[in-house]
Amino acid sequence: MKNSVKRLLALATASAMLVGSLSACGGSSDSGTDDTTSSGATSGSSTTSESGDSSTGAVASEINLDTSEDAVQDLVLYETTAREVESLNILYSQSATDFYVSTNLQDGLLTNDQYGNLKANLAESWEHNDDSTVWTFYLRQDAYWVDANGEVQAQITAEDFVTGLEWVLNYWKNESSNTSMPIEMIAGASEYYEMTAAMTEEEALALTNEDFLEVVGISTPDEFTVEYTMLASKPYFDTVATYACLYPAPTAQLNQLIEESDVATAVETFRSCTYTDMWYSGPYILTYFISRSEKVFEPNPYWWGNDENTRFNSVTVKMVDSADVAYTLYESGEIYQVDLTESNLSTIYDAGESNTWYDYLTEKLPTKFSYQIHFCYNKNTEDGEPDVNWNTAVANENFRLALYYGLDLESFYKRTNAINPLKCENNFYTMTGLIYTSDGTDYTDLVKDLLGLGDYTGESMVRLDSDLAEQYKEAAMEELSALGVTFPVEIDYYISSASSTAQDSADVLKAAISDSLGDDFVVLNIKTYTSSLSTEVRTPKLASIYINGWGADYGDPQNYLVQETFGNDNAYYSAVYSDINDFYGDDGEEPYSDELIATYEEYTALVEAADAIVDDLDARYAAYAEAEAYLLQHALVIPCYYDIEWQLTCVNDYSKINSPYGIQSNRYLNWETNVNGYTTADYEEFAAAYAAGNTAE
């Protein structure tokens, strides 16, 4: 990289250090809200090994930095404003965007290494009985809760894991968030959840941990041992131990909040915690946070893992309106990584060696997310009335199959990967690389065979079949016209009003739909929301489709496929996106399509049958593959894309946590960095070394 670029990146380091100083001294002068007040947290860089907490015996450590030549000490990254955090409560949130932040602030039982292998975290070791129905985790005794000032508040004990799981399963505390996995796996979890849901709020909030232990299969044999009893054999339960549903909650803080007010107020305060009033257990403390502007992480001085891991002196995340703005920041040396838009990538790539950044183009590792086009089957119009035209159309299987076989998304993929767009093609609901059969076959290959799909060629989308799509289109138009549906059917699609990148991508999607299916059949309406997709769009049910990705929470197909099951309040997509459980006609009683309901019921039965197989993993995976193939053959959802982008970066992605499941991959630990930036050749070497050292199973 040219010396001028190195100098600019060095300036970013100085800028980040200045931000860190401001966060420790006072709030921003341009804000009038409490959220922007600085916590005054102690900077990790100033903590020494001689400081400590006399009441608990906790000892602060000097921060273990990467001191290699040209390593970044103060990291500066970006995120788009459309992906701002909505909740800092890791037990309450189900959003990957939130977890990118909160997993740096809180620790769970286990984590992963750079290859995805399970690794000790708050649990130093773990084991299970012969049939995997009882799992025992032995906690480390040097882990502590600290407040926003970096001061020790309490030791983390087994009781905190009881408090955390009770919080998740108490309907009136966590509002059903993160309940699906415990309910599916842990003895008594479903009964406790249903019991609290049937109670009044006052009754449910009056329950104690002792009441909880009488119902649910969790126990604490001693102060630092947690034991979970399963409903049936769960050989993959340790992979669940990386996820939010099993994270601890600070018992001492909740008791303190109750003493200061009342139970209901304490619960609301804890659920809607801010960075200034939450307790931390993870490697970083959030010391500065202005929504849609900037957040700053600084090392937790009492974090147990300091000696075993490297951290940054600070991590600053700048919120920007678009990737184009981020690109400008990278060019000026203000951030250390940027994902490249189609136009920016093409500009660099097409110019070849004459462009400064050409030799620094690197293709990113695939994320763990499998993106789908999700239909809303119970959509409303903007006046709150049922959108009968859309709801009737989308209930028709021929209508959905016309989209499944006819929609050519190659131009849309170029928005993510302009050089190798078809590498982004997704033909499955689950993510490749999640699990393998005993002979090493990727699970998605089982689904591929059942769907009769060909191999990837890089020339065109594998599932496209224009003749078949035309047949389904004609059948759908005939059947739906008879039911009073008017054409073209309008598809309402919402994007953030603040994102020019989202607008450009939506424009490309609109053109792709028009070119593939014809304006006589469907038309995409691009609409916008201001700040929250959840409150402005999903809750009032205004969108016809969503493009959303799911990443596995644990290492089993159940975690993907259960999210689309019918009649399950804890199935994320059925409850939050498709709204299939409330799929009724405009009279409020009869469903728009008995056939659609029957299809969902059959799919749900297939998932339940697969989940019942616990003594033969190969048979279990084969049964899940049958369920997934059924889901896609009936186009209840449409696979959309994998996120494989190009970037300019000063971070070695192969040094990060890389796991096909869980929420651990964005933890700012042990990252290899270089202020000069990494080249295409560097990344080729990293990839080869990673492949040679990968022992993930």
Disulfide bonds with the S-S distance in Angstrom:
none
